[in-house]
Amino acid sequence: MEHDTPISATPPTRRLLARLVMRMAHGYFALARGMTMGVRAACFDETGRIFLVRHSYVPGWHLPGGGIERGETALVALEKEMREEGNLALGAPPALVHVYFNRQTSRRDHVLLYRCDRVTQTAPRLKDREIVEAGFFALDALPVATTLATSRRLEELAGRAPFADFW
């Protein structure tokens, strides 16, 4: 079973705290929403590098993304998350690549994965309470703590692995 955890070891206390926070958030979402849906963006720049973020509240490097709010379209959520997590701007229309069931998060969560090409960064992404690091990486030089799920999505996008149904 594939998890969205980093390949490298993470302290057990931090993993437990991250799981507790995510469960509490999804408990709230279960009351506020019947099903949760989010977006993730595989953002490639002109040279083919991928943009990844490292959050303060979960371990590892991830594709930027987040939840779709009530009254918000998937594309609006995608552009909002790209802007908030990386100061990123689309250079071409995003392409919906796949829809995943994210059973590690909850039994009602789905993730829409978009491929975004010719993405530019309008300003450096400075560290804050949510994002502690962010940047573009060559596909053959990803950070050591890139999550297994993120690595798997990149393999799928490259055509080296079939698309999974589960995040």
C-alpha positions as CSV (number, residue, x, y, z in Angstrom):
1,M,0.0,0.0,0.0
2,E,1.5,3.3,-1.1
3,H,1.8,6.1,1.5
4,D,2.4,9.8,1.1
5,T,5.4,9.7,3.4
6,P,9.0,10.5,2.7
7,I,11.5,7.8,1.6
8,S,13.8,8.9,4.4
9,A,13.1,8.2,8.1
10,T,11.0,10.7,10.0
11,P,10.9,11.0,13.8
12,P,8.0,8.9,15.2
13,T,6.6,11.8,17.3
14,R,6.4,14.1,14.2
15,R,4.7,11.4,12.2
16,L,2.2,10.8,15.0
17,L,1.5,14.5,15.4
18,A,1.0,15.0,11.6
19,R,-1.4,12.0,11.5
20,L,-3.4,13.4,14.4
21,V,-3.6,16.8,12.8
22,M,-4.8,15.3,9.5
23,R,-7.3,13.1,11.2
24,M,-8.8,16.1,13.1
25,A,-9.0,18.2,9.9
26,H,-10.7,15.4,8.1
27,G,-13.1,14.9,11.0
28,Y,-14.1,18.5,10.6
29,F,-14.4,18.0,6.8
30,A,-16.6,15.0,7.4
31,L,-19.1,17.2,9.2
32,A,-18.7,20.1,6.8
33,R,-18.6,18.2,3.6
34,G,-19.9,14.8,2.4
35,M,-16.8,14.1,0.3
36,T,-13.5,15.9,0.1
37,M,-11.7,16.6,-3.2
38,G,-8.4,18.2,-3.7
39,V,-6.0,19.2,-6.5
40,R,-2.3,18.6,-7.0
41,A,-0.2,20.3,-9.7
42,A,2.8,18.7,-11.4
43,C,4.3,22.0,-12.3
44,F,7.1,21.9,-14.9
45,D,9.2,24.9,-15.9
46,E,10.6,25.6,-19.4
47,T,13.6,23.4,-18.6
48,G,11.5,20.4,-17.4
49,R,12.2,20.8,-13.7
50,I,9.4,20.0,-11.3
51,F,8.2,22.3,-8.5
52,L,8.0,20.7,-5.0
53,V,7.1,22.0,-1.6
54,R,7.9,21.0,1.9
55,H,5.1,21.8,4.4
56,S,5.6,22.5,8.1
57,Y,2.8,20.1,9.2
58,V,3.6,16.9,7.2
59,P,7.0,15.4,6.4
60,G,8.5,15.2,2.9
61,W,8.5,17.0,-0.4
62,H,5.1,17.1,-2.2
63,L,3.5,18.5,-5.4
64,P,1.7,21.7,-4.6
65,G,-2.0,21.4,-4.0
66,G,-4.9,21.6,-1.6
67,G,-8.6,21.2,-1.1
68,I,-11.3,22.4,-3.3
69,E,-13.6,24.7,-1.3
70,R,-17.4,24.9,-1.6
71,G,-18.3,27.0,-4.6
72,E,-14.8,26.8,-6.1
73,T,-14.0,25.0,-9.4
74,A,-11.1,22.6,-9.6
75,L,-9.2,25.0,-11.9
76,V,-9.7,28.0,-9.5
77,A,-8.5,25.8,-6.6
78,L,-5.5,24.7,-8.7
79,E,-4.4,28.2,-9.6
80,K,-5.0,29.4,-6.0
81,E,-2.8,26.6,-4.5
82,M,-0.1,27.2,-7.1
83,R,-0.1,30.9,-6.2
84,E,-0.2,30.4,-2.5
85,E,2.4,27.5,-2.2
86,G,4.9,28.7,-4.8
87,N,4.0,32.1,-6.4
88,L,3.5,30.1,-9.6
89,A,1.8,31.2,-12.8
90,L,0.5,28.9,-15.5
91,G,2.2,29.2,-18.9
92,A,-0.2,26.8,-20.7
93,P,-3.6,25.5,-19.9
94,P,-3.4,22.7,-17.2
95,A,-4.2,19.2,-18.3
96,L,-6.2,16.9,-16.0
97,V,-4.1,13.7,-15.9
98,H,-5.8,11.4,-13.4
99,V,-8.3,11.2,-10.5
100,Y,-7.0,9.2,-7.4
101,F,-8.8,7.9,-4.4
102,N,-6.7,9.0,-1.4
103,R,-7.7,6.3,1.2
104,Q,-4.7,7.2,3.4
105,T,-6.3,10.5,4.2
106,S,-9.9,9.3,4.6
107,R,-12.5,7.0,3.0
108,R,-14.0,10.0,1.1
109,D,-11.0,11.9,-0.3
110,H,-10.2,12.2,-4.0
111,V,-7.3,14.0,-5.7
112,L,-7.3,15.5,-9.2
113,L,-3.8,15.6,-10.6
114,Y,-3.1,18.2,-13.2
115,R,0.0,18.6,-15.4
116,C,1.1,22.2,-15.8
117,D,3.8,23.0,-18.3
118,R,5.8,26.2,-18.8
119,V,5.1,27.3,-15.3
120,T,6.9,30.4,-14.1
121,Q,7.6,31.7,-10.6
122,T,6.6,35.3,-10.2
123,A,8.6,35.8,-7.0
124,P,10.7,33.6,-4.7
125,R,8.5,31.6,-2.2
126,L,9.6,32.7,1.2
127,K,9.3,30.4,4.3
128,D,6.2,30.9,6.4
129,R,4.0,28.9,8.8
130,E,2.8,26.5,6.1
131,I,5.6,26.2,3.6
132,V,9.1,25.8,4.9
133,E,10.9,25.1,1.6
134,A,9.9,25.2,-2.1
135,G,11.7,25.1,-5.4
136,F,12.2,23.6,-8.8
137,F,14.2,20.3,-9.1
138,A,15.6,18.4,-12.0
139,L,13.8,15.0,-12.2
140,D,17.1,13.2,-11.7
141,A,18.0,15.3,-8.6
142,L,14.9,15.2,-6.4
143,P,15.2,15.9,-2.7
144,V,16.0,12.8,-0.6
145,A,12.7,13.2,1.4
146,T,10.5,13.3,-1.7
147,T,7.4,11.3,-0.7
148,L,6.7,7.9,-2.2
149,A,3.4,9.1,-3.7
150,T,5.1,12.1,-5.3
151,S,7.8,9.9,-6.8
152,R,5.1,7.5,-8.1
153,R,3.1,10.4,-9.7
154,L,6.3,11.5,-11.5
155,E,6.9,7.9,-12.7
156,E,3.4,7.8,-14.0
157,L,3.7,11.2,-15.8
158,A,7.0,10.0,-17.4
159,G,5.2,6.8,-18.7
160,R,7.4,4.5,-16.6
161,A,4.6,3.3,-14.5
162,P,0.8,2.7,-15.1
163,F,-1.5,5.2,-13.4
164,A,-2.7,3.9,-10.1
165,D,-6.2,4.3,-8.8
166,F,-5.0,5.2,-5.3
167,W,-2.9,8.2,-4.3
